[in-house]
Amino acid sequence: MKFLRTPEARFADLPDYPFAPHYTEVLGGRMHHIDAGPATADPIVCLHGEPSWSYLYRHFVPVLARENRVLCPDLFGFGKSDKPSRIGDYTFRFHFEALQAWFNELALERVTLVVQDWGGLLGLSVLGAEPERFARVVIMNTFLPTGDRPMPAAFKVWKAFALHSPVFTISRVIRMGTARAMDPAVVKAYDAPFPAKRFKAGARAFPAIVPAAAEDPGVVEMQQARDVLSRWTKPSLVLWSDKDPIMRGADRWFNSHIPSRKDAPVETIRNAGHFLQEDAGPEIAERIRRFVNEHPMHGKHTHSHA
């Protein structure tokens, strides 16, 4: 597998992104993450989706890092992480194993997992495989497809566009998925990881590896995640935006199947699109901070990270 690496100069002076880079070698490539807050505090891990990167969580970090260690990785193919050069390199198995390896390398335990979009498909699959690693879960605008129902027409169009459109501007995808205006410098930040077409293989491939049939790769892991969440009595928070046509209604499964959601109200983020972190970052971060504080962990701290 050949990895490409975005020049560091592309990330100079991005608005509201003052974070020092941290790198971890996994599966032959280099994964980047933000690491902020007290090193001995329990970690909050925020996972981005397609085609965003840890920049999406820049407004979460200052709020959550006051009391917790906050880590926001870039998946391979995105952000400051290395980018496999071929569309065929991007498989569910590769990303799932890379994320598991990253959690292991950093020895993360007692994790509050925050997921959205592909961050949910991958992150909740890791939770399904290793539930003991996680203390709480925050689920936003994502789903766990098991190939048992047809994909919406809008999704099929998006998949075809991502794979085949000769022009594929990442920031345009982000703008289409937000409900509020974006500053031109912020727009530019979403394009920063992709200095040339060949860097976009992951962004093009990701929609095509969403499981659409029962025999597709990833279905076993998604089903395992569903099974584990169906028995999940640890704290859970489901946040959904009101202006996301692709994920509309997907919150129902989480709200009706997770035992710790029982009788909990659905929390709606108003005037926010698919990328609700971009539209309402500080508001969502504050809700997550309150959620973590309202559900303290009991028992002995066992920190194994540095």
Buried (B, 14 or more C-beta within 10 A) or exposed (E): EEBBEBEEEBBEEBEBBEBEBBEBEBBEBBBBBBBBBEEEBBBBBBBBBBBBBBBBBBBBBBBBBEBBBBBBBBBBBBBBBBBBBEBEBBBBEBBBBBBBBBBEEBEBBBBBBBBBBBBBBBBBBBBBBBBEBBBBBBBBBBBBBBBEEEBBEEBEEBBEBBEEEEEBBBBEBBBEBBBEEBEEEBBBBBBBBBBEEEBBBBBBBBBEBBBBEEEBEBBBBBBBBBEBBEEBEBBBBBBBBEBBEBBBEBBEBBBEBBEBBEEEEEBEBEEBBBBBBBBBBEBBBBBBBEBBEEBEBEEEEEBEBE
